[in-house]
Every structure is written in structure tokens, then in C-alpha cells.
Amino acid sequence: MKMSKKERNDLAKIIEQENELILRLGRMIRHGAIIFLACIILCIWGWTGMVDPMLPNISEGVRIVVKWVALFGAIVSGVFTILAFLSHRNGKKSLLAKIDRFQNKK
């Protein structure tokens, strides 16, 4: 099916915008994964009770607060990262379908 010039221009703009959004989503995945790993490290530190050489005099109250906040942060950032990854994968599929349509492939 032949597209008019206006339809091709509109589709080209949509492809460009969607590509920018997918790239931004990739950066969000990377940042979410880094936050997740940092929270996991804090959870391990808080739950195991290891003595940190840099901060050897941390009270047990602070350790309890840190481990629970880190656990909450790990859960939230983990869920966010998984959902962002699924959106990224589906967005790439959609973008490739639009590029095929733009190039008149079936």
C-alpha cells in the first residue's frame, strides 16, 4: 500500500520521537539498575551486621533504619527497572515495525 508524502513525513516524525523515547528509556534502565545494586549492597550491609572499617561506630538504630529503607528502595527500583526493561523491549519491536512500514516492507 502506497503512502502519501504527508503520511510518510508524519511517520518519519513519529519514528524519530519514538527512537528518542527508547534511548531515554535505556538510560532510565541503566540508572535504575545502579540504584538497585546500591540498595542491595546497603541491604546486605544492614542485615548481616558486618562492621565497616570506615564507619565502625554505627549504632544499631541507624543500621535498622538503613536496612529497611534500602530494602524498600531495592524493591521499588527493581520493579521499576523490570517494567522499564519490558517497555524498552516492546518499544523497540514497535519502532522496527514502523520502520518496516516506512520502507514499504510487509
C-alpha positions in Angstrom: 0.0 0.0 0.0 1.4 3.3 -1.1 1.6 6.1 1.4 1.2 9.8 0.6 4.1 12.2 1.2 2.3 13.7 4.2 1.8 10.3 5.7 5.5 9.4 5.2 6.6 12.7 6.8 4.3 12.1 9.8 5.5 8.6 10.2 9.1 9.8 10.0 8.4 12.3 12.8 6.8 9.6 14.9 9.7 7.2 14.3 12.2 9.9 15.4 10.2 10.8 18.5 9.8 7.1 19.5 13.5 6.5 18.9 14.4 9.3 21.3 12.0 7.9 23.9 13.5 4.5 23.6 17.0 5.9 24.1 15.8 7.8 27.2 14.2 4.6 28.5 17.5 2.8 28.1 19.3 5.4 30.2 16.5 5.1 32.8 17.0 1.3 32.9 20.8 1.8 33.5 20.2 4.3 36.3 17.5 2.1 37.9 19.9 -0.9 37.8 22.6 1.1 39.5 20.2 2.3 42.2 19.0 -1.3 42.7 22.6 -2.6 43.1 23.4 0.2 45.6 20.3 -0.6 47.6 21.1 -4.3 47.6 24.6 -3.6 48.9 23.1 -1.5 51.7 20.7 -4.3 52.5 23.5 -6.8 52.8 25.4 -4.4 55.0 22.4 -3.8 57.2 21.1 -7.4 57.5 24.5 -9.1 58.0 25.7 -6.8 60.8 29.2 -6.5 59.3 31.5 -3.8 60.8 32.5 -1.3 58.2 36.1 0.0 58.7 35.1 3.5 57.5 32.2 3.7 60.0 32.9 1.4 62.8 30.7 3.1 65.4 27.3 3.0 63.7 24.6 2.4 66.2 22.1 -0.4 65.8 19.2 2.0 65.4 20.8 3.7 62.4 21.6 0.2 60.9 17.9 -0.8 61.3 16.7 2.3 59.6 19.2 2.0 56.7 18.4 -1.7 56.1 14.7 -1.1 55.9 15.0 2.0 53.7 17.4 0.1 51.5 15.1 -2.9 51.3 12.2 -0.6 50.2 14.4 1.2 47.7 15.6 -2.1 46.3 12.0 -3.4 45.8 10.8 -0.1 44.2 13.9 0.3 41.9 13.8 -3.4 41.0 10.2 -3.3 39.9 10.8 0.0 38.1 13.8 -1.5 36.3 11.9 -4.6 35.2 8.9 -2.6 33.9 11.2 -0.2 32.1 13.1 -3.1 30.5 9.8 -4.6 29.3 8.7 -1.2 27.9 12.1 -0.8 26.2 11.8 -4.2 24.5 8.2 -3.7 23.4 9.1 -0.1 22.2 11.9 -1.5 20.0 9.6 -4.0 18.4 7.0 -1.3 17.7 9.7 1.0 16.3 11.0 -1.7 14.0 7.5 -2.4 12.7 7.1 1.3 11.9 10.4 1.5 10.2 9.4 -1.5 8.1 6.1 0.2 7.2 8.0 3.4 6.3 10.2 1.3 3.9 7.2 -0.4 2.5 8.1 -3.8 3.7 5.5 -6.4 4.8 
